[in-house]
Amino acid sequence: MSVSTNDLKNGMSLNLPEGLMTVVEFQHVKPGKGGAFVRTKLKNFRTGAVIERTFRADEKVPLAVIDKREMQYLYREGTDYVFMDNQNYDQIQVSPNDLGDAVSYIKEGDTVVLPIYNDAVVGVELPASVELTITETEPGVQGDRVSGARKPATVETGLVVQVPLFIETGERIKVDTRSGEYLARA
């Protein structure tokens, strides 16, 4: 199935030689001389890398139909993660490679959106922030909150986050899933 570059829309998914891409933005350009063209910014579904690519006007590009399913993370089996579809209760196993950095932010019982293309998981859509419990950090220091000094803390998923000095082991914190940074106490 293909689509004309004249009909591109933001959020559309394309199956290009560079990989599975999402249209971030596009612009139709009609110069005085020569043919019209479409300038696009595309985001790689798996890596998140953004590239710019120019197409001829009315060029056909392969459209990728991606099925987004809401799934709950149940448990790990070997190295794989087992998810259950919230609609039909089917269970699927997903390798950590397909999940990428998301493995640092999901814990058992969490619900995430898994984009599926040709029966393969092609990434994870996480909420902007998640709440995680700190399993290990140096004892908290009261007082000096202005200096912005930080210390490393390990959370339940194994991710290491830089947190303010007053945070203690066992506390729940909010972590930004895009940058991996501490946001606030939960």
N, C-alpha and C positions, 0 to 999 in steps of 0.2 A: 504494500500500500504506500503510495507516495502523495506528496502535497506540493503545490506550486509555491515558489518562494514569495509570490505576490499575496498568498493567503496565510503567511506566518503570523502567529500570535504569541505573546509572552506566555511562558509556561508550557508551550508545546514541546514534545519530545521527538528528537530525530535520531535515526540510527545511521551515523556517518562513519567513514573509515577511521576517524579519530576516536570513535567510541560512541557510547550512548550520550547524547547531549540534550540539554534543555535550553530553549530560547530565553535569554535574559532580557535582551532588547534588540530591536531591529529598526532600520531606517531605509526607506525607499529613496534612491538618489537618481535624478534625471539630469545628467550634465548637458550642456549645450551641444557638444559633439559626442558622438558615440552612443552606444546603447545604454538603457537604464540598468541599474543594478541595485541589489539589496545588501546593505552592510549589517552584519549581525554580531552580537556578543553571545557566545554559547558557553554554558557551564557543563563540565563533564560530570555525569551522574555519579560515577564511582569515586573520582578523586577530588571533585569540587573545583578543579582548575578551570579558569575562565580563559577562553581564546576568542579572538576576533576572526571572522571569516566573511568574505564577500562572495556573493552568488550573482549570476546573471538574473535579470528580471525574468520571471516565468520559468526558471529552471526547476526541474522536478527533483525533490529530495525525499529520501525514504522516511516515512513517518513511523514512529515507534509507539505502539499502544501499550501503555504501562498501567497495570492493574494495581491500585493502591489498596492494600488490605490492612485493617486494624487487627493487630495480633498481640497476644499476651505472652511475655517471656516466662516459661515454666521452670526449666532447669537445664543443667549442662549434662550432656551425654558424651563422655570422652572429651574431645576438644570442641565438638559441635554444641550449638545452642538450640534448644527445642522451644518452638513457638506454637501457640494454639490460635487458630483463626476464631475471632470473636463471633462470627456469623454462623459458621457451620461446624465449629469445634474440631476441624481437621488439624492434625499436628504435622509440622514440618521441621526438619533439621537444617540449620544454617551454619555454614563454616564461618569461623572468625574473620577470614579474608573477605567474605562478602559483606560483613558488618563494618569493617574498617575501625575507625576511632570510636564508634558508638559503643564498643564493648566496655569502654571505661565509664560509661554513664548509665548502663541498664543493669537493673538488679531483678531478682526473681519477683514475679508478680506485676512488674511494670508493663504498661500497654504502649506500644509504639506502632507507627505506620510503616509497613514494609512494601516498597515498590517492587512489583514482580513483572519481569519481561521474559517471554519465552520460557515460562516455568522456572526461572532462576531469580533469586533475590538480587537486586542490583543496588542495594544501599539501605539506609534507614532514615526515616524522618523522625527526629527527636523533638521534644518540646524545647523552648529557648533556654530553660534552666531546669535542673533536677535537684532533688534533695537527697543528700548522701550522708551517712554516718561516718565520723572519723574513727578509725580503728587504732591509729597510732600517731602520736606527735609528742614533742617535748612538753613538760608541764607548763601550764599557762602562766603568764606574767601579767599581773594587774598594773594599772597605771598608764605607762607611756603609750597612749593611743594616738598621739599626734604625729609622731615621727614616721608612721607608715611602715615600720619595720615588720618583716614577715618571717615566717618559719615554715619548713615543709611539714605537711600532714598527709598521711596515707588514709584514703577512704575505703569503704567496704568493697569496692570493685577493683582495688589495687592501684587506682590513679593517685598520683602525688600532686597535691595542690598547695600553692603558697598561701598561707592564712595569717591573719594578724596574731600577735603574740598572746593575746588573752584567750584564744580558743583552746578548749581542752579535749582530750580523748573522750569519745562517747557522745560528743555534741553532734547535732545535725546541722549541716550547712547547705546553702544553695550554691550550686556551681553552674556557670555559664557553659552550655554544651558546645557553643561555637568556638570559644577561646580557651576553655578549660580553666578559667579563673574563678576565684572565690568571689561571691557576690555579697552574701550576708548570712547571718545565723538563720536557721529555719524555725 
